[in-house]
Amino acid sequence: MKTMRLMTRPVPAYLVLIILLVTAAAAVAVYAAVSSATPRTVTTISGEIFVLTEELTATPQGIGITNTTVGAVGDTLATNVTMTASPGASANTALTQGYFEYRLKIEIATPSAGKAYSVELFAGGISKGKVYIGQGGSPAVGKYATIKWNLGTSLASQVYEVQVLPA
């Protein structure tokens, strides 16, 4: 009697990466917008922590792969990015093509002309950089900025914390 031997193969790394990204995106999508009435910390089940101001809302956009190398935009208070209507403004740390990036949408909930904010991402307690955004001279509810941070070449299981504070 012949016995059959099953051959096993390791799961390719790209499939593990795809599964990780789909899982992260699904977790982020479930917890859409986080808003604040006064400065406070809001924690979601997915482990993301936000420290917000009363004028803004934050919506996680997930983790993705950077498709183009780009220099930092809005990395100083003097060069803050003014939130705009659709398609919205963009601020980011220096991004490297092929690296992971964390994406966040910050939207005006209460207009406050000329006000600026610092937005900083921490991954596992370590800062991934700070960018600056502002409401500009004619702010309106719904204007926004999309912010991206460089996470590097690999992802570890860690808590992401975003601090949005008046600059």
C-alpha positions in Angstrom: 0.0 0.0 0.0 1.4 3.4 -1.0 1.2 6.3 1.3 0.8 9.8 0.0 3.1 12.4 1.2 1.8 16.0 1.2 4.2 18.6 0.2 4.1 21.9 1.9 5.4 25.2 0.8 6.1 28.4 2.8 3.6 31.2 2.2 5.2 33.8 -0.1 6.1 37.1 1.6 4.0 39.2 -0.8 0.9 37.2 0.3 1.7 37.8 3.9 2.1 41.5 3.1 -1.2 41.7 1.2 -3.0 39.9 4.1 -1.5 42.3 6.6 -2.5 45.4 4.5 -6.0 44.1 4.0 -6.4 43.4 7.7 -5.0 46.8 8.7 -7.2 48.6 6.1 -10.3 46.7 7.3 -9.6 47.6 10.9 -9.1 51.3 10.0 -12.2 51.4 7.8 -14.4 50.1 10.7 -13.4 53.1 12.9 -14.0 56.0 10.5 -14.0 59.5 11.9 -12.9 60.6 15.4 -14.0 64.0 16.5 -13.4 66.1 19.6 -15.2 68.8 21.6 -12.2 69.7 23.8 -8.6 68.6 23.8 -8.7 64.9 24.8 -7.4 61.5 24.0 -9.7 59.1 22.0 -8.7 55.4 21.7 -10.1 53.0 19.1 -10.2 49.2 19.4 -7.7 49.0 16.5 -5.1 50.5 18.9 -4.9 54.0 17.3 -4.8 56.9 19.7 -5.6 60.5 18.8 -5.0 63.7 20.8 -7.1 66.3 19.1 -8.2 69.9 19.3 -11.8 71.0 19.2 -11.6 72.6 15.7 -10.7 69.4 13.8 -11.7 65.8 13.1 -9.3 63.0 12.2 -10.0 60.1 9.9 -7.5 57.3 9.5 -6.8 56.4 5.9 -4.8 53.3 6.5 -1.3 52.1 5.8 -0.1 51.8 2.2 3.0 51.6 0.1 4.5 54.9 -1.1 4.5 55.0 -4.9 6.8 58.0 -5.4 9.8 59.4 -3.5 8.8 62.9 -2.3 10.5 65.5 0.0 8.9 66.7 3.2 6.0 69.2 2.7 4.8 71.4 5.6 7.6 70.3 7.9 7.9 73.7 9.6 5.4 76.1 11.1 6.5 78.7 8.5 5.7 76.3 5.6 2.4 74.9 7.1 -0.1 73.5 4.5 -3.4 75.3 4.3 -6.4 73.0 4.4 -8.5 73.2 1.2 -11.7 71.9 -0.3 -11.7 68.8 -2.5 -9.2 67.3 -3.5 -7.6 68.7 -0.2 -4.1 69.8 0.5 -1.3 67.3 1.3 1.4 67.4 4.0 4.0 64.7 4.6 7.3 63.7 6.0 9.9 62.7 3.4 8.5 59.7 1.7 10.5 56.9 -0.1 9.1 54.9 -3.0 8.3 51.3 -1.9 8.3 52.1 1.8 5.2 51.9 4.0 3.3 55.1 4.8 0.6 56.0 7.4 -2.2 58.1 6.0 -4.5 60.4 7.9 -7.2 63.0 6.9 -7.6 66.1 9.1 -10.8 68.1 8.5 -12.1 71.4 9.7 -15.0 71.0 12.1 -15.0 74.6 13.5 -13.5 77.4 11.3 -10.8 79.4 13.1 -9.1 81.8 10.6 -5.4 81.7 10.6 -5.0 79.0 13.2 -2.2 76.5 12.7 -1.6 73.0 14.1 1.2 70.5 14.6 0.4 66.9 13.6 2.8 64.2 14.9 2.7 60.5 14.5 4.2 58.1 17.1 4.6 54.4 16.3 5.3 52.3 19.4 6.1 55.5 21.3 8.7 56.7 18.7 8.0 59.9 16.7 7.7 59.3 13.0 7.8 63.1 12.3 5.8 66.2 12.7 4.0 68.3 10.0 2.1 71.6 10.2 -1.3 72.4 8.8 -3.4 75.6 9.0 -6.9 76.9 8.5 -5.8 79.8 6.3 -7.6 83.1 5.9 -11.0 81.7 4.7 -11.6 78.5 6.5 -14.8 76.5 6.1 -16.2 73.3 7.5 -15.1 70.4 5.3 -11.8 71.7 4.1 -9.1 69.2 4.8 -5.5 68.0 4.5 -4.2 64.5 3.9 -1.1 63.7 5.9 1.4 60.9 5.2 4.3 59.6 7.3 7.1 57.4 6.3 7.1 54.1 8.3 10.1 52.5 6.7 10.5 49.1 5.1 8.7 46.9 7.6 5.8 47.0 9.9 5.9 45.8 13.5 2.8 45.2 15.7 2.6 48.5 17.5 0.2 51.2 18.6 0.0 54.3 16.4 -0.6 57.6 18.2 -1.4 60.9 16.4 -1.2 64.2 18.3 -2.9 67.2 16.7 -2.2 70.3 18.8 -2.4 74.0 18.3 1.0 75.2 17.0 
